[in-house]
Amino acid sequence: MAGDRRELELVKAGLKDRIVDLCGQLLPGGRREGRLWVAHNPQTGDAGSHPKDPALKVALDRDVGAWTDWRSGDKGDVIGLVSHCLGMDFKAALAWSRQWLGLGAMTVPQRADFSARIERRRKDAEARAADQRQERRKAVSRLWNAAGPVAADTPEAFAVNRYLALGRGVPLGDVPNLDPDTFRAHPSLEWWKGARWEQHDGRRRKVAPGPTFPALVSAFRAPTGQVTGVHCTFLDPLAPSKAPVASPKLMFGDTLGAPIRISDGPSCGPDGPREPAPVILCEGVEDGLSLAIGAPEARVWACGALVHMGAAPVWLDEVETIFVAADNDWSSRQAQDQLDQVLAQLEASGKPVAIMRSAVGKDFNDGMVP
C-alpha cells in the first residue's frame, strides 16, 4: 500500500511538472490565459453550444493541475483531469499517465533520478512562486499608489464620480457609511488585456502596451488592512460609461479572502472596535454601492466573483449575520453549484446565513441605473 501511494504521488508530481504539455495533449483546442489553461470540455461537447465561452479551467501554478468546469460542475485533481478528458476510470488514467511520463520503461536508477529531478523542480517552482507573489504585491502597491482620491478636483476623479452617479445611479455621496479608503481614481491606467506579447528566447515579453483610460480603482483588503489586490473599472473619458473595450473590468493581485469594503456600517468610532453587524456579500462594486445606499445598517463587501464569497473573512467579530446578494441570473447548473458551495463555506462559520435577491433586474444595481 505504501508503495502504491508513493507511485501515485510520483505520477502526480510528474504530471504537474509537465502541466502545460499535459494540457496541450488532453485539451489541444485550449489556450493559456495567465495562470490557467482554458478550454472546452471534451466530454460535454460544449464547444458547439458555447463556442466563444470555454469554461474548463486548469491551474498552471499554485494548485497545479486542479481543474474545474464552471459550466458542468465537473472538477478534480491532475489525475482526475486525465480520467475526465480521456473518459477513463482512475486505474486506467493512472496507467496512461505512467506510460505518458515514460515511467514504465525506466530502470530503478532512472526512476530515482526522475524522482530527484521532479523534487528539485518542485522546490524551484515554490521559490519562483514566492518571488512572483512578492513582485505581484509590489505591482499592486504601485498601481494603488498611482491613483488619487475620488473626492479630489481632478479629471480622473470627475470621470469616476460621473460614471457612478450618471452611468450607474450610485453617487458616492449617497453612501451613508462609505469606507474612506476603498476607492481611488487613476488618471491613465493601461488596459493590460490589450497589450501585445511575443515569445523571445523562450520568454514571453511585452512588445506593445494596451490603451490607457481613466479608471475607478477599488481595493481588495486583507483582514489586516493591507491592500492585496485591486479591481479596476476602465472608463470612457468622454461619457459616463465604461471604456469601449471587451473587458472593461479587470482584477489584479491576490483577491481571495480580501473583500472590497464598500460600507463600514455601524462602528464605535474610527479608532475603536467595530460593533457586530450584518454583512452583505456581493459580486460587483456597483451592486455593492446600491446595497450600501439601501441598507446603511449593514456592512457591504464586494468579493469580485461569486466563487470568492465563500472565502470572505466572516469569522471576524464584526460579522453578526451574513447575507449573500444573489444575482437573479444564477439559474444555470454552474451558477447553482457555485452558490451551493459558497453557502456551505459560509455556514461553516457557525453564523446565520441567508440569501437576498433584487426584485428588479439581474442584481440590485439594475434598479438604480437611470
Residue pairs with C-beta under 8 A, 6 or more apart in sequence:
8 79
8 94
10 103
10 111
10 114
10 115
10 118
11 79
11 94
11 97
11 98
11 101
11 103
12 65
12 77
12 78
12 79
13 118
13 119
13 122
14 97
14 101
14 103
14 114
14 118
15 22
15 65
15 78
15 79
15 82
15 97
15 101
16 64
16 65
16 78
16 122
17 118
17 121
17 122
18 101
19 37
19 58
19 60
19 64
19 65
19 78
20 32
20 37
20 60
22 65
22 78
22 81
22 82
22 100
23 30
23 37
23 39
23 58
23 60
24 30
25 100
26 42
26 81
26 82
26 85
26 86
27 37
27 39
27 40
27 42
27 56
27 58
27 85
29 39
29 40
29 47
30 37
30 38
30 39
30 40
30 54
30 56
31 37
31 38
31 39
32 38
32 60
35 59
35 60
35 61
35 62
36 57
36 58
36 59
36 60
37 57
37 58
37 60
38 54
38 56
38 57
38 58
39 54
39 56
39 58
40 46
40 47
40 50
40 54
40 55
40 56
41 55
41 56
41 69
41 71
41 72
41 74
42 85
43 74
43 84
43 85
43 87
44 69
44 71
44 72
44 74
46 54
46 55
46 71
46 72
47 54
50 71
55 69
55 70
55 71
55 72
55 334
56 67
56 68
56 69
56 70
56 71
56 74
57 67
57 68
57 69
57 70
58 65
58 66
58 67
58 81
59 65
59 66
59 67
61 125
61 129
61 132
62 129
64 78
64 125
65 77
65 78
65 81
66 75
66 76
66 77
66 78
67 75
67 76
67 77
67 78
67 80
67 81
67 84
68 74
68 75
69 75
69 334
70 334
70 338
71 332
71 333
71 334
72 333
72 334
73 333
73 334
73 337
74 84
76 83
76 84
79 90
79 93
79 94
79 97
80 93
82 88
82 93
82 96
82 97
83 89
83 90
83 92
83 93
86 92
86 93
86 96
88 96
98 104
103 111
103 114
106 114
133 254
136 252
136 253
136 254
137 228
137 253
137 254
139 252
139 253
140 227
140 228
140 229
140 230
140 252
140 253
140 254
141 227
143 186
143 189
143 217
143 230
143 232
143 252
144 184
144 217
144 219
144 227
144 230
146 186
146 189
147 156
147 184
147 185
147 186
147 187
147 189
147 215
147 217
148 154
148 156
148 157
148 184
148 185
148 186
148 187
149 157
149 184
149 185
150 157
150 160
150 161
150 172
150 183
150 184
150 185
150 216
151 157
152 185
154 185
154 187
155 187
155 214
155 237
156 185
156 186
156 187
156 188
156 214
156 215
157 185
159 185
159 214
159 235
159 237
160 183
160 185
160 214
160 215
160 216
160 235
161 171
161 172
162 240
163 216
163 233
163 235
163 236
163 240
163 241
163 242
164 170
164 171
164 172
164 216
164 286
164 289
165 171
165 172
165 240
166 240
166 370
167 239
167 240
167 241
167 242
167 369
167 370
168 286
168 289
168 365
168 368
168 369
169 290
169 365
169 368
169 369
169 370
170 286
170 289
170 290
170 293
170 365
170 368
172 178
172 183
172 289
174 293
175 262
175 263
175 289
175 292
175 293
176 263
176 292
176 293
176 296
177 263
177 264
177 265
177 266
177 292
177 296
177 299
178 262
178 263
178 264
178 292
179 261
179 262
179 263
179 264
181 219
182 218
182 219
182 221
182 260
182 261
182 262
183 216
183 217
183 218
183 219
184 216
184 217
184 218
184 219
185 214
185 215
185 216
185 217
186 214
186 215
186 216
186 217
186 232
187 214
188 212
188 213
188 214
189 212
189 213
189 214
189 215
189 217
189 232
189 234
190 209
190 210
190 211
190 212
191 210
191 211
191 212
191 213
191 234
191 243
191 245
191 248
191 250
192 209
192 210
192 250
192 252
193 210
193 245
193 246
193 247
193 250
194 209
194 210
194 211
194 245
195 206
195 208
195 209
195 210
196 206
196 207
196 208
197 204
197 205
197 206
197 207
198 204
198 205
198 207
199 205
211 245
213 234
213 235
213 236
213 237
213 243
213 245
214 234
214 235
214 237
215 232
215 233
215 234
215 235
216 232
216 233
216 235
216 285
217 230
217 231
217 232
218 230
218 231
218 232
218 233
218 260
218 285
218 302
219 227
219 229
219 230
219 260
219 261
220 227
220 228
220 229
220 230
220 231
220 251
220 253
220 254
220 255
220 258
220 259
220 260
220 304
221 227
221 228
221 258
221 259
221 260
221 261
222 228
222 257
222 258
223 257
223 258
223 313
223 316
228 253
228 254
228 255
228 258
229 251
229 252
229 253
229 254
229 255
229 258
230 251
230 252
230 253
231 249
231 250
231 251
231 255
231 260
231 285
231 302
231 304
232 249
232 250
232 251
232 252
233 242
233 248
233 249
233 285
234 242
234 243
234 245
234 248
234 249
234 250
235 241
235 242
235 243
235 248
236 242
236 243
236 244
242 248
242 249
249 284
251 304
255 303
255 304
255 308
256 308
256 311
257 311
257 312
257 313
259 281
259 301
259 302
259 303
259 308
259 312
259 313
260 285
260 288
260 301
260 302
260 303
260 304
261 299
261 300
261 301
262 285
262 288
262 289
262 291
262 292
262 300
262 301
262 302
263 288
263 291
263 292
263 296
263 298
263 299
263 300
264 274
264 299
265 274
265 277
265 278
265 279
265 296
265 297
265 298
265 299
265 300
266 274
266 275
266 277
266 297
267 274
267 275
268 274
268 275
273 317
273 318
274 317
274 318
275 318
276 317
276 318
276 319
276 320
277 297
277 298
277 299
277 318
277 319
277 320
278 295
278 297
278 298
278 299
278 320
278 321
278 322
278 323
279 298
279 299
279 300
279 301
279 312
279 314
279 318
279 319
279 320
279 321
279 322
279 323
280 288
280 291
280 295
280 298
280 299
280 300
280 301
280 323
280 324
280 325
280 356
281 301
281 303
281 309
281 312
281 314
281 322
281 323
281 324
281 325
281 346
282 288
282 291
282 300
282 301
282 302
282 303
282 325
282 363
282 364
283 302
283 303
283 304
283 305
283 306
283 309
283 325
283 327
283 363
284 302
284 304
284 363
284 365
285 302
286 365
286 368
287 302
287 325
287 363
287 364
287 365
288 300
288 301
288 302
289 300
289 365
290 363
290 364
290 365
290 367
290 368
291 298
291 300
291 325
291 364
292 298
292 300
293 368
294 364
298 323
299 318
299 319
301 312
303 309
303 311
303 312
306 327
306 330
306 335
306 338
306 339
306 342
307 338
307 341
307 342
309 324
309 342
309 346
310 341
310 342
310 343
310 344
310 345
310 346
311 345
312 346
313 319
314 322
314 346
314 349
314 351
315 349
319 349
319 351
320 351
321 351
321 352
321 353
321 354
322 346
322 349
322 351
322 352
322 353
322 354
323 353
323 354
323 355
323 356
324 339
324 342
324 343
324 346
324 353
324 354
324 355
324 356
325 356
325 357
325 358
325 363
325 364
326 339
326 355
326 356
326 357
327 335
327 357
327 362
327 363
328 357
328 358
328 361
328 362
328 363
329 335
329 362
330 336
330 338
330 339
343 353
343 355
346 353
347 353
358 364
358 366
358 367
359 367
360 366
360 367
361 367
